[in-house]
């Protein structure tokens, strides 16, 4: 006996769900009584109700998850320090605990040339396969190559499920899409399946989310995948808002300095002393040009960071010190003694210049604010230490040991140190903080660039 099954669509763009319930009997040529037909129709209606109710509950759960994800993002926006990606990520991932037994999760972004990935956020915050900010080649992980169409997937495997929306590695230890290093990490942390979800912008994959599960999942439902995609899109928005917050924070010092130098330039011109002050005017014009160009780079850094360059650590630090000196003057800070040097010559680093400038701006700004009201010293110097190029920023002011430990771990109250720690990870550098009896010193360590013979 075949009984039609029908469920009316829930949304205007959806199709009605239609199907058939088949009931099998051992007899041939059986004649069905009216009661049997009525019972079969009742069964079909009851089953339609159960399926519809299950779909409603699934929709309700999906909406709850979406509201929770959006709620965490908006609460982060309301905080004084602005939105911080790592905090949002570590708050929203536990919301998915009843859907997938997450051992760890990560959000990666890809460079424009599709050659490298950068870990933007990870859960848990410590103990992941890659540290946040780590940059590594796409070619080191076959699964990523496949998602970026850099590798063919010619045959179906019993250990992976590949769909247009996701890649599910059912058994990481037997899959050819998992590198040996990742297999070892999965074995140590009891990871038995890995879900990869590509996130697209204008048809191109720009980010990938991964979910490492304790269960050996054989499949994920469409509703679960839709929630993961929604989460990924919200995290991409959070990342853009974080970069915007960082950029707005770092606009302050150059903007103050530009205003100060522009006023000085205007005063020189109004005093009709242009001929006698030509070198000074040229200096002010150079600084105004460089700082307005830097503001433009900061604005563009919401989307990109430019190209790596080999630069003199001394020159970058001295120029940011000059800008900070003007900010001190514009903010009418009193009794601050400035000291430069000694500087080691020919100390070079390879980096994104905008990144290095932002590190120095934030550290100089924080050091200036930490000087007591009665005044004190602000000093800079550079030196080499084996394979490291080091820059020191020192200020008068006592720093308690517990505060020093918190700052080293990147948990300062201000946004400047949060930005600094994140950028230093991208630059593959380190930050040391030394506290004296009445002084504090920040040491920026970067890999030293050596000329090729």
C-alpha positions as a Markdown table, in Angstrom:
| # | Residue | x | y | z |
|---|---|---|---|---|
| 1 | Unk | 0.0 | 0.0 | 0.0 |
| 2 | Unk | 1.4 | 3.5 | -0.9 |
| 3 | Unk | -0.1 | 6.5 | 0.9 |
| 4 | Unk | 0.8 | 10.1 | -0.1 |
| 5 | Unk | 2.6 | 12.3 | 2.4 |
| 6 | Unk | 2.6 | 16.1 | 2.2 |
| 7 | Unk | 4.0 | 19.0 | 4.4 |
| 8 | Unk | 3.2 | 22.6 | 3.4 |
| 9 | Unk | 6.2 | 24.8 | 3.0 |
| 10 | Unk | 7.3 | 27.1 | 5.9 |
| 11 | Unk | 8.7 | 30.0 | 3.7 |
| 12 | Unk | 7.4 | 31.5 | 0.4 |
| 13 | Unk | 10.6 | 30.6 | -1.4 |
| 14 | Unk | 10.5 | 27.0 | -0.2 |
| 15 | Unk | 8.8 | 24.0 | -1.9 |
| 16 | Unk | 6.2 | 21.8 | -0.3 |
| 17 | Unk | 7.6 | 18.5 | 1.0 |
| 18 | Unk | 5.9 | 15.6 | -0.7 |
| 19 | Unk | 6.5 | 11.9 | -0.4 |
| 20 | Unk | 5.0 | 8.4 | -0.1 |
| 21 | Unk | 4.6 | 6.0 | 2.8 |
| 22 | Unk | 4.8 | 2.4 | 1.6 |
| 23 | Unk | 3.4 | -0.4 | 3.7 |
| 24 | Unk | 4.3 | -4.0 | 2.7 |
| 25 | Unk | 2.2 | -7.2 | 3.2 |
| 26 | Unk | 3.2 | -10.8 | 2.6 |
| 27 | Unk | 0.0 | -11.7 | 0.7 |
| 28 | Unk | -0.4 | -11.3 | -3.0 |
| 29 | Unk | -3.5 | -9.5 | -4.4 |
| 30 | Unk | -4.6 | -8.4 | -0.9 |
| 31 | Unk | -7.9 | -6.4 | -0.8 |
| 32 | Unk | -7.6 | -3.6 | 1.7 |
| 33 | Unk | -10.5 | -2.9 | 4.0 |
| 34 | Unk | -11.8 | 0.7 | 4.5 |
| 35 | Unk | -10.5 | 0.6 | 8.1 |
| 36 | Unk | -6.9 | -0.3 | 6.9 |
| 37 | Unk | -7.0 | 2.5 | 4.3 |
| 38 | Unk | -8.2 | 4.9 | 7.0 |
| 39 | Unk | -5.5 | 3.8 | 9.4 |
| 40 | Unk | -2.8 | 4.2 | 6.7 |
| 41 | Unk | -4.1 | 7.8 | 6.0 |
| 42 | Unk | -4.0 | 8.5 | 9.7 |
| 43 | Unk | -0.4 | 7.2 | 9.9 |
| 44 | Unk | 0.6 | 9.5 | 7.0 |
| 45 | Unk | -0.9 | 12.5 | 8.7 |
| 46 | Unk | 0.6 | 11.7 | 12.0 |
| 47 | Unk | 4.0 | 11.2 | 10.4 |
| 48 | Unk | 3.7 | 14.5 | 8.5 |
| 49 | Unk | 3.0 | 16.2 | 11.9 |
| 50 | Unk | 6.1 | 14.6 | 13.4 |
| 51 | Unk | 8.3 | 15.6 | 10.5 |
| 52 | Unk | 6.9 | 19.2 | 10.6 |
| 53 | Unk | 7.4 | 19.4 | 14.3 |
| 54 | Unk | 11.0 | 18.2 | 14.0 |
| 55 | Unk | 11.6 | 20.9 | 11.4 |
| 56 | Unk | 10.1 | 23.6 | 13.6 |
| 57 | Unk | 12.3 | 22.5 | 16.6 |
| 58 | Unk | 15.3 | 22.5 | 14.3 |
| 59 | Unk | 14.5 | 26.0 | 13.1 |
| 60 | Unk | 13.9 | 27.2 | 16.7 |
| 61 | Unk | 17.3 | 25.8 | 17.7 |
| 62 | Unk | 19.0 | 27.5 | 14.7 |
| 63 | Unk | 17.4 | 30.8 | 15.6 |
| 64 | Unk | 18.6 | 30.4 | 19.2 |
| 65 | Unk | 22.2 | 29.8 | 18.0 |
| 66 | Unk | 22.1 | 32.7 | 15.6 |
| 67 | Unk | 20.8 | 35.0 | 18.4 |
| 68 | Unk | 23.5 | 33.8 | 20.8 |
| 69 | Unk | 26.2 | 34.4 | 18.2 |
| 70 | Unk | 25.0 | 37.9 | 17.3 |
| 71 | Unk | 24.5 | 38.6 | 21.1 |
| 72 | Unk | 28.1 | 37.9 | 21.9 |
| 73 | Unk | 29.3 | 40.2 | 19.0 |
| 74 | Unk | 27.1 | 43.1 | 20.1 |
| 75 | Unk | 28.2 | 42.7 | 23.8 |
| 76 | Unk | 31.8 | 42.9 | 22.6 |
| 77 | Unk | 31.0 | 46.1 | 20.6 |
| 78 | Unk | 29.6 | 47.7 | 23.8 |
| 79 | Unk | 32.9 | 47.2 | 25.7 |
| 80 | Unk | 35.1 | 50.3 | 26.2 |
| 81 | Unk | 38.1 | 48.6 | 24.7 |
| 82 | Unk | 36.2 | 47.8 | 21.5 |
| 83 | Unk | 35.7 | 44.4 | 19.8 |
| 84 | Unk | 38.5 | 41.8 | 20.2 |
| 85 | Unk | 38.4 | 38.9 | 17.8 |
| 86 | Unk | 39.9 | 36.3 | 20.2 |
| 87 | Unk | 37.4 | 37.1 | 22.9 |
| 88 | Unk | 34.4 | 36.8 | 20.6 |
| 89 | Unk | 35.7 | 33.6 | 19.1 |
| 90 | Unk | 36.2 | 32.0 | 22.5 |
| 91 | Unk | 32.7 | 33.0 | 23.6 |
| 92 | Unk | 30.7 | 31.8 | 20.6 |
| 93 | Unk | 32.3 | 28.4 | 20.0 |
| 94 | Unk | 31.0 | 26.9 | 23.3 |
| 95 | Unk | 27.5 | 27.8 | 22.0 |
| 96 | Unk | 27.9 | 25.0 | 19.5 |
| 97 | Unk | 28.7 | 22.3 | 22.2 |
| 98 | Unk | 25.4 | 20.6 | 21.8 |
| 99 | Unk | 25.8 | 20.3 | 18.1 |
| 100 | Unk | 29.4 | 19.1 | 17.8 |
| 101 | Unk | 31.8 | 17.9 | 20.5 |
| 102 | Unk | 34.4 | 20.5 | 19.7 |
| 103 | Unk | 38.0 | 19.7 | 20.8 |
| 104 | Unk | 39.3 | 22.8 | 19.0 |
| 105 | Unk | 38.3 | 25.3 | 16.3 |
| 106 | Unk | 40.0 | 27.8 | 14.2 |
| 107 | Unk | 39.4 | 30.6 | 11.7 |
| 108 | Unk | 42.0 | 31.1 | 8.9 |
| 109 | Unk | 42.3 | 33.9 | 6.4 |
| 110 | Unk | 44.2 | 33.5 | 3.1 |
| 111 | Unk | 46.5 | 35.9 | 1.4 |
| 112 | Unk | 45.6 | 37.4 | -2.0 |
| 113 | Unk | 47.9 | 35.0 | -3.9 |
| 114 | Unk | 46.5 | 31.9 | -2.1 |
| 115 | Unk | 50.0 | 30.9 | -1.0 |
| 116 | Unk | 49.7 | 31.4 | 2.7 |
| 117 | Unk | 47.1 | 31.2 | 5.5 |
| 118 | Unk | 47.0 | 33.2 | 8.7 |
| 119 | Unk | 45.4 | 32.0 | 11.9 |
| 120 | Unk | 43.0 | 34.8 | 12.9 |
| 121 | Unk | 41.4 | 33.1 | 15.9 |
| 122 | Unk | 41.5 | 29.8 | 17.8 |
| 123 | Unk | 39.6 | 27.9 | 20.4 |
| 124 | Unk | 40.8 | 27.1 | 23.0 |
| 125 | Unk | 43.1 | 30.1 | 23.1 |
| 126 | Unk | 46.1 | 28.1 | 24.2 |
| 127 | Unk | 47.3 | 24.7 | 22.9 |
| 128 | Unk | 46.2 | 24.8 | 19.3 |
| 129 | Unk | 48.0 | 23.4 | 16.3 |
| 130 | Unk | 49.0 | 26.9 | 15.3 |
| 131 | Unk | 49.3 | 30.0 | 17.5 |
| 132 | Unk | 47.1 | 33.0 | 16.7 |
| 133 | Unk | 48.8 | 35.2 | 14.1 |
| 134 | Unk | 50.9 | 32.3 | 12.7 |
| 135 | Unk | 51.4 | 32.5 | 8.9 |
| 136 | Unk | 52.1 | 29.2 | 7.1 |
| 137 | Unk | 52.1 | 27.9 | 3.5 |
| 138 | Unk | 48.8 | 26.5 | 2.1 |
| 139 | Unk | 50.9 | 23.6 | 0.6 |
| 140 | Unk | 51.6 | 22.2 | 4.1 |
| 141 | Unk | 48.0 | 21.0 | 4.4 |
| 142 | Unk | 46.5 | 19.1 | 1.5 |
| 143 | Unk | 42.9 | 19.8 | 2.8 |
| 144 | Unk | 43.4 | 23.5 | 2.3 |
| 145 | Unk | 44.9 | 23.0 | -1.1 |
| 146 | Unk | 41.8 | 21.1 | -2.1 |
| 147 | Unk | 39.4 | 23.8 | -0.8 |
| 148 | Unk | 41.3 | 26.4 | -2.8 |
| 149 | Unk | 41.2 | 24.3 | -6.0 |
| 150 | Unk | 45.0 | 23.9 | -5.9 |
| 151 | Unk | 44.8 | 20.1 | -5.8 |
| 152 | Unk | 42.6 | 17.5 | -7.6 |
| 153 | Unk | 40.3 | 15.1 | -5.8 |
| 154 | Unk | 40.0 | 12.4 | -8.5 |
| 155 | Unk | 38.5 | 9.5 | -6.5 |
| 156 | Unk | 36.0 | 9.3 | -3.7 |
| 157 | Unk | 37.4 | 8.1 | -0.5 |
| 158 | Unk | 35.7 | 6.4 | 2.5 |
| 159 | Unk | 37.6 | 8.7 | 4.8 |
| 160 | Unk | 36.3 | 12.1 | 3.5 |
| 161 | Unk | 33.0 | 13.7 | 2.4 |
| 162 | Unk | 33.4 | 16.5 | -0.1 |
| 163 | Unk | 30.4 | 18.8 | -0.9 |
| 164 | Unk | 30.1 | 22.3 | -2.3 |
| 165 | Unk | 29.6 | 23.6 | 1.2 |
| 166 | Unk | 32.2 | 21.7 | 3.3 |
| 167 | Unk | 34.8 | 19.1 | 3.5 |
| 168 | Unk | 34.4 | 16.5 | 6.3 |
| 169 | Unk | 37.4 | 14.3 | 7.1 |
| 170 | Unk | 35.8 | 11.3 | 8.8 |
| 171 | Unk | 39.1 | 9.6 | 9.8 |
| 172 | Unk | 42.1 | 11.9 | 10.0 |
| 173 | Unk | 44.5 | 9.0 | 10.6 |
| 174 | Unk | 43.6 | 7.3 | 7.3 |
| 175 | Unk | 42.9 | 10.4 | 5.1 |
| 176 | Unk | 45.4 | 11.5 | 2.5 |
| 177 | Unk | 44.2 | 15.1 | 2.9 |
| 178 | Unk | 45.7 | 15.3 | 6.4 |
| 179 | Unk | 49.4 | 16.1 | 6.8 |
| 180 | Unk | 51.6 | 13.9 | 9.1 |
| 181 | Unk | 52.0 | 16.7 | 11.6 |
| 182 | Unk | 48.3 | 17.2 | 11.8 |
| 183 | Unk | 47.7 | 13.5 | 12.2 |
| 184 | Unk | 50.1 | 13.5 | 15.1 |
| 185 | Unk | 48.3 | 16.5 | 16.7 |
| 186 | Unk | 44.9 | 14.8 | 16.1 |
| 187 | Unk | 46.1 | 11.6 | 17.8 |
| 188 | Unk | 47.5 | 13.4 | 20.8 |
| 189 | Unk | 44.3 | 15.4 | 21.3 |
| 190 | Unk | 41.8 | 12.6 | 20.5 |
| 191 | Unk | 40.4 | 14.4 | 17.4 |
| 192 | Unk | 38.5 | 11.8 | 15.4 |
| 193 | Unk | 36.9 | 14.0 | 12.6 |
| 194 | Unk | 37.7 | 17.4 | 11.2 |
| 195 | Unk | 35.2 | 19.7 | 9.4 |
| 196 | Unk | 36.4 | 22.3 | 7.0 |
| 197 | Unk | 34.0 | 25.1 | 6.0 |
| 198 | Unk | 35.2 | 27.6 | 3.2 |
| 199 | Unk | 33.8 | 31.1 | 3.5 |
| 200 | Unk | 33.5 | 33.1 | 0.3 |
| 201 | Unk | 33.5 | 36.8 | -0.6 |
| 202 | Unk | 32.3 | 37.6 | -4.1 |
| 203 | Unk | 32.6 | 34.0 | -5.1 |
| 204 | Unk | 36.2 | 33.5 | -3.9 |
| 205 | Unk | 37.2 | 31.7 | -0.7 |
| 206 | Unk | 38.7 | 34.3 | 1.7 |
| 207 | Unk | 38.5 | 32.4 | 5.0 |
| 208 | Unk | 38.2 | 28.8 | 6.3 |
| 209 | Unk | 36.8 | 27.6 | 9.5 |
| 210 | Unk | 37.8 | 24.3 | 11.0 |
| 211 | Unk | 36.0 | 22.2 | 13.7 |
| 212 | Unk | 38.0 | 19.4 | 15.3 |
| 213 | Unk | 35.5 | 16.9 | 16.9 |
| 214 | Unk | 36.0 | 14.2 | 19.5 |
| 215 | Unk | 33.3 | 12.2 | 17.7 |
| 216 | Unk | 33.9 | 10.4 | 14.4 |
| 217 | Unk | 31.1 | 12.2 | 12.6 |
| 218 | Unk | 29.8 | 10.6 | 9.5 |
| 219 | Unk | 27.8 | 13.6 | 8.3 |
| 220 | Unk | 26.4 | 17.0 | 9.3 |
| 221 | Unk | 22.8 | 18.1 | 8.6 |
| 222 | Unk | 22.0 | 21.1 | 6.4 |
| 223 | Unk | 20.8 | 23.1 | 9.4 |
| 224 | Unk | 24.1 | 22.5 | 11.2 |
| 225 | Unk | 26.1 | 23.6 | 8.2 |
| 226 | Unk | 24.0 | 26.7 | 7.8 |
| 227 | Unk | 24.7 | 27.6 | 11.4 |
| 228 | Unk | 28.4 | 27.1 | 10.9 |
| 229 | Unk | 28.2 | 29.3 | 7.8 |
| 230 | Unk | 26.3 | 32.0 | 9.7 |
| 231 | Unk | 28.9 | 31.9 | 12.4 |
| 232 | Unk | 31.7 | 32.2 | 9.9 |
| 233 | Unk | 30.1 | 35.3 | 8.3 |
| 234 | Unk | 29.6 | 36.9 | 11.7 |
| 235 | Unk | 33.2 | 36.3 | 12.6 |
| 236 | Unk | 34.4 | 37.8 | 9.3 |
| 237 | Unk | 32.3 | 40.9 | 10.2 |
| 238 | Unk | 33.9 | 40.9 | 13.7 |
| 239 | Unk | 37.3 | 40.7 | 12.2 |
| 240 | Unk | 36.6 | 43.8 | 10.0 |
| 241 | Unk | 35.3 | 45.7 | 13.0 |
| 242 | Unk | 38.4 | 44.7 | 15.0 |
| 243 | Unk | 40.6 | 46.1 | 12.3 |
| 244 | Unk | 38.6 | 49.2 | 12.1 |
| 245 | Unk | 38.8 | 49.7 | 15.9 |
| 246 | Unk | 42.6 | 49.1 | 15.7 |
| 247 | Unk | 42.9 | 51.7 | 12.9 |
| 248 | Unk | 40.9 | 54.3 | 14.7 |
| 249 | Unk | 43.0 | 53.8 | 17.8 |
| 250 | Unk | 46.2 | 54.2 | 15.9 |
| 251 | Unk | 45.0 | 57.4 | 14.1 |
| 252 | Unk | 45.5 | 59.4 | 17.2 |
| 253 | Unk | 49.2 | 60.1 | 17.4 |
| 254 | Unk | 49.8 | 60.9 | 13.7 |
| 255 | Unk | 46.7 | 63.1 | 13.6 |
| 256 | Unk | 47.9 | 65.1 | 16.7 |
| 257 | Unk | 51.3 | 65.4 | 15.2 |
| 258 | Unk | 50.0 | 66.6 | 11.8 |
| 259 | Unk | 47.9 | 69.3 | 13.5 |
| 260 | Unk | 50.9 | 70.5 | 15.4 |
| 261 | Unk | 53.3 | 70.6 | 12.5 |
| 262 | Unk | 50.6 | 72.3 | 10.3 |
| 263 | Unk | 50.2 | 75.0 | 12.9 |
| 264 | Unk | 54.0 | 75.6 | 13.0 |
| 265 | Unk | 54.2 | 75.7 | 9.2 |
| 266 | Unk | 51.3 | 78.2 | 9.0 |
| 267 | Unk | 53.0 | 80.4 | 11.7 |
| 268 | Unk | 56.2 | 80.5 | 9.8 |
| 269 | Unk | 54.5 | 81.5 | 6.6 |
| 270 | Unk | 52.4 | 84.2 | 8.3 |
| 271 | Unk | 55.6 | 85.7 | 9.9 |
| 272 | Unk | 57.1 | 86.3 | 6.4 |
| 273 | Unk | 60.2 | 84.5 | 7.5 |
| 274 | Unk | 60.1 | 81.9 | 4.7 |
| 275 | Unk | 63.6 | 82.6 | 3.4 |
| 276 | Unk | 65.3 | 82.3 | 6.7 |
| 277 | Unk | 63.3 | 79.2 | 7.7 |
| 278 | Unk | 63.5 | 77.2 | 4.4 |
| 279 | Unk | 65.1 | 74.1 | 6.0 |
| 280 | Unk | 62.6 | 74.1 | 8.8 |
| 281 | Unk | 59.7 | 74.5 | 6.4 |
| 282 | Unk | 61.0 | 71.7 | 4.2 |
| 283 | Unk | 61.3 | 69.4 | 7.3 |
| 284 | Unk | 57.7 | 70.2 | 8.3 |
| 285 | Unk | 56.5 | 69.5 | 4.8 |
| 286 | Unk | 58.3 | 66.2 | 4.7 |
| 287 | Unk | 56.8 | 65.1 | 8.0 |
| 288 | Unk | 53.3 | 66.2 | 6.9 |
| 289 | Unk | 53.6 | 64.3 | 3.6 |
| 290 | Unk | 54.9 | 61.2 | 5.4 |
| 291 | Unk | 52.3 | 61.2 | 8.1 |
| 292 | Unk | 49.3 | 61.9 | 5.8 |
| 293 | Unk | 50.6 | 59.0 | 3.6 |
| 294 | Unk | 50.8 | 56.9 | 6.7 |
| 295 | Unk | 47.2 | 57.8 | 7.7 |
| 296 | Unk | 46.2 | 56.6 | 4.2 |
| 297 | Unk | 48.1 | 53.3 | 4.7 |
| 298 | Unk | 46.4 | 52.9 | 8.1 |
| 299 | Unk | 43.0 | 53.3 | 6.4 |
| 300 | Unk | 43.9 | 50.8 | 3.8 |
| 301 | Unk | 45.2 | 48.4 | 6.4 |
| 302 | Unk | 41.6 | 47.5 | 7.3 |
| 303 | Unk | 41.8 | 45.4 | 4.1 |
| 304 | Unk | 45.5 | 44.9 | 3.4 |
| 305 | Unk | 49.0 | 45.6 | 4.9 |
| 306 | Unk | 51.1 | 46.4 | 1.8 |
| 307 | Unk | 54.4 | 44.6 | 1.1 |
| 308 | Unk | 57.3 | 43.5 | 3.2 |
| 309 | Unk | 60.3 | 45.7 | 3.1 |
| 310 | Unk | 63.8 | 45.7 | 4.5 |
| 311 | Unk | 64.1 | 48.8 | 6.8 |
| 312 | Unk | 66.4 | 50.3 | 9.3 |
| 313 | Unk | 65.1 | 49.7 | 12.8 |
| 314 | Unk | 66.8 | 52.9 | 14.0 |
| 315 | Unk | 65.2 | 55.1 | 11.3 |
| 316 | Unk | 61.7 | 53.8 | 12.0 |
| 317 | Unk | 62.0 | 54.1 | 15.7 |
| 318 | Unk | 63.5 | 57.6 | 15.5 |
| 319 | Unk | 60.8 | 58.8 | 13.2 |
| 320 | Unk | 58.0 | 57.5 | 15.5 |
| 321 | Unk | 59.9 | 59.1 | 18.4 |
| 322 | Unk | 59.8 | 62.4 | 16.6 |
| 323 | Unk | 56.0 | 62.1 | 16.0 |
| 324 | Unk | 55.5 | 61.1 | 19.7 |
| 325 | Unk | 57.5 | 64.2 | 20.7 |
| 326 | Unk | 55.1 | 66.4 | 18.8 |
| 327 | Unk | 52.1 | 64.7 | 20.4 |
| 328 | Unk | 53.7 | 65.4 | 23.8 |
| 329 | Unk | 54.0 | 69.0 | 22.9 |
| 330 | Unk | 50.5 | 69.3 | 21.6 |
| 331 | Unk | 49.0 | 67.6 | 24.7 |
| 332 | Unk | 51.0 | 70.1 | 26.9 |
| 333 | Unk | 52.6 | 67.4 | 28.9 |
| 334 | Unk | 55.2 | 68.9 | 31.3 |
| 335 | Unk | 58.7 | 68.0 | 32.6 |
| 336 | Unk | 59.3 | 65.0 | 30.3 |
| 337 | Unk | 63.0 | 64.6 | 29.4 |
| 338 | Unk | 63.6 | 62.9 | 26.0 |
| 339 | Unk | 66.7 | 60.9 | 25.3 |
| 340 | Unk | 67.8 | 59.1 | 22.1 |
| 341 | Unk | 70.5 | 56.5 | 21.7 |
| 342 | Unk | 72.8 | 54.9 | 21.6 |
| 343 | Unk | 71.9 | 53.3 | 18.3 |
| 344 | Unk | 73.6 | 50.3 | 16.6 |
| 345 | Unk | 74.2 | 51.1 | 12.9 |
| 346 | Unk | 73.1 | 48.9 | 10.0 |
| 347 | Unk | 70.5 | 47.1 | 12.2 |
| 348 | Unk | 67.8 | 46.0 | 9.7 |
| 349 | Unk | 64.6 | 44.0 | 9.8 |
| 350 | Unk | 62.3 | 42.7 | 7.1 |
| 351 | Unk | 58.7 | 43.5 | 7.9 |
| 352 | Unk | 55.5 | 45.3 | 7.0 |
| 353 | Unk | 56.5 | 48.9 | 7.7 |
| 354 | Unk | 53.0 | 49.9 | 8.8 |
| 355 | Unk | 53.0 | 47.1 | 11.3 |
| 356 | Unk | 56.3 | 48.2 | 12.8 |
| 357 | Unk | 55.2 | 51.8 | 13.0 |
| 358 | Unk | 52.0 | 50.9 | 14.8 |
| 359 | Unk | 54.0 | 48.8 | 17.4 |
| 360 | Unk | 56.3 | 51.8 | 18.2 |
| 361 | Unk | 53.5 | 54.3 | 18.2 |
| 362 | Unk | 51.5 | 52.2 | 20.7 |
| 363 | Unk | 54.5 | 51.5 | 23.0 |
| 364 | Unk | 55.7 | 55.2 | 22.9 |
| 365 | Unk | 52.1 | 56.4 | 23.6 |
| 366 | Unk | 51.7 | 54.0 | 26.6 |
| 367 | Unk | 55.2 | 54.9 | 27.9 |
| 368 | Unk | 54.4 | 58.6 | 27.7 |
| 369 | Unk | 51.1 | 58.1 | 29.6 |
| 370 | Unk | 52.8 | 56.0 | 32.3 |
| 371 | Unk | 55.2 | 58.8 | 33.3 |
| 372 | Unk | 54.1 | 60.4 | 36.6 |
| 373 | Unk | 52.5 | 63.9 | 36.6 |
| 374 | Unk | 55.7 | 65.3 | 38.2 |
| 375 | Unk | 57.6 | 64.3 | 35.1 |
| 376 | Unk | 60.3 | 61.8 | 34.2 |
| 377 | Unk | 62.4 | 60.3 | 31.4 |
| 378 | Unk | 61.4 | 58.8 | 28.0 |
| 379 | Unk | 64.3 | 57.1 | 26.2 |
| 380 | Unk | 64.9 | 54.9 | 23.1 |
| 381 | Unk | 67.8 | 52.9 | 21.8 |
| 382 | Unk | 68.6 | 50.0 | 19.5 |
| 383 | Unk | 71.1 | 47.1 | 19.6 |
| 384 | Unk | 71.7 | 43.7 | 18.2 |
| 385 | Unk | 71.5 | 40.5 | 20.1 |
| 386 | Unk | 72.7 | 37.5 | 18.0 |
| 387 | Unk | 69.9 | 36.8 | 15.5 |
| 388 | Unk | 67.6 | 39.5 | 17.0 |
| 389 | Unk | 67.3 | 43.2 | 16.2 |
| 390 | Unk | 66.2 | 44.9 | 19.5 |
| 391 | Unk | 64.6 | 48.3 | 20.2 |
| 392 | Unk | 64.1 | 49.6 | 23.7 |
| 393 | Unk | 61.6 | 52.1 | 24.9 |
| 394 | Unk | 62.1 | 53.1 | 28.6 |
| 395 | Unk | 60.1 | 55.5 | 30.8 |
| 396 | Unk | 60.0 | 56.7 | 34.4 |
| 397 | Unk | 57.4 | 54.9 | 36.4 |
| 398 | Unk | 57.1 | 51.8 | 38.6 |
| 399 | Unk | 55.4 | 48.6 | 37.3 |
| 400 | Unk | 54.2 | 46.0 | 39.7 |
| 401 | Unk | 55.2 | 42.4 | 38.9 |
| 402 | Unk | 51.6 | 41.1 | 38.6 |
| 403 | Unk | 50.9 | 44.0 | 36.1 |
| 404 | Unk | 54.1 | 43.1 | 34.2 |
| 405 | Unk | 53.0 | 39.4 | 33.8 |
| 406 | Unk | 49.6 | 40.5 | 32.7 |
| 407 | Unk | 51.0 | 42.8 | 30.1 |
| 408 | Unk | 53.4 | 40.2 | 28.8 |
| 409 | Unk | 50.4 | 37.9 | 28.2 |
| 410 | Unk | 48.6 | 40.6 | 26.3 |
| 411 | Unk | 45.9 | 41.3 | 28.9 |
| 412 | Unk | 46.4 | 45.0 | 29.5 |
| 413 | Unk | 43.3 | 47.2 | 29.8 |
| 414 | Unk | 44.1 | 49.5 | 26.9 |
| 415 | Unk | 43.7 | 48.5 | 23.2 |
| 416 | Unk | 47.3 | 49.6 | 22.3 |
| 417 | Unk | 49.0 | 46.6 | 23.9 |
| 418 | Unk | 46.4 | 44.2 | 22.4 |
| 419 | Unk | 47.2 | 45.6 | 18.9 |
| 420 | Unk | 50.9 | 45.4 | 19.7 |
| 421 | Unk | 50.9 | 41.8 | 20.8 |
| 422 | Unk | 48.8 | 40.7 | 17.7 |
| 423 | Unk | 51.1 | 42.5 | 15.3 |
| 424 | Unk | 54.3 | 41.1 | 17.0 |
| 425 | Unk | 53.0 | 37.6 | 16.3 |
| 426 | Unk | 52.6 | 38.5 | 12.7 |
| 427 | Unk | 56.2 | 39.8 | 12.6 |
| 428 | Unk | 57.5 | 36.7 | 14.3 |
| 429 | Unk | 58.9 | 38.9 | 17.1 |
| 430 | Unk | 58.8 | 39.0 | 20.8 |
| 431 | Unk | 58.1 | 41.6 | 23.5 |
| 432 | Unk | 59.9 | 41.7 | 26.8 |
| 433 | Unk | 59.0 | 44.0 | 29.7 |
| 434 | Unk | 61.5 | 44.8 | 32.4 |
| 435 | Unk | 60.6 | 46.7 | 35.6 |
| 436 | Unk | 63.2 | 48.6 | 37.7 |
| 437 | Unk | 62.9 | 50.5 | 41.0 |
| 438 | Unk | 61.3 | 53.5 | 39.2 |
| 439 | Unk | 61.5 | 52.6 | 35.6 |
| 440 | Unk | 59.8 | 50.4 | 33.0 |
| 441 | Unk | 61.4 | 49.2 | 29.7 |
| 442 | Unk | 59.8 | 47.5 | 26.7 |
| 443 | Unk | 62.1 | 45.5 | 24.5 |
| 444 | Unk | 60.9 | 44.8 | 20.9 |
| 445 | Unk | 62.8 | 41.8 | 19.4 |
| 446 | Unk | 62.5 | 41.1 | 15.7 |
| 447 | Unk | 64.4 | 38.6 | 13.5 |
| 448 | Unk | 67.5 | 40.4 | 12.3 |
| 449 | Unk | 67.8 | 40.8 | 8.5 |
| 450 | Unk | 71.2 | 39.7 | 7.1 |
| 451 | Unk | 72.3 | 40.7 | 3.6 |
| 452 | Unk | 72.7 | 37.8 | 1.2 |
| 453 | Unk | 76.2 | 37.3 | -0.1 |
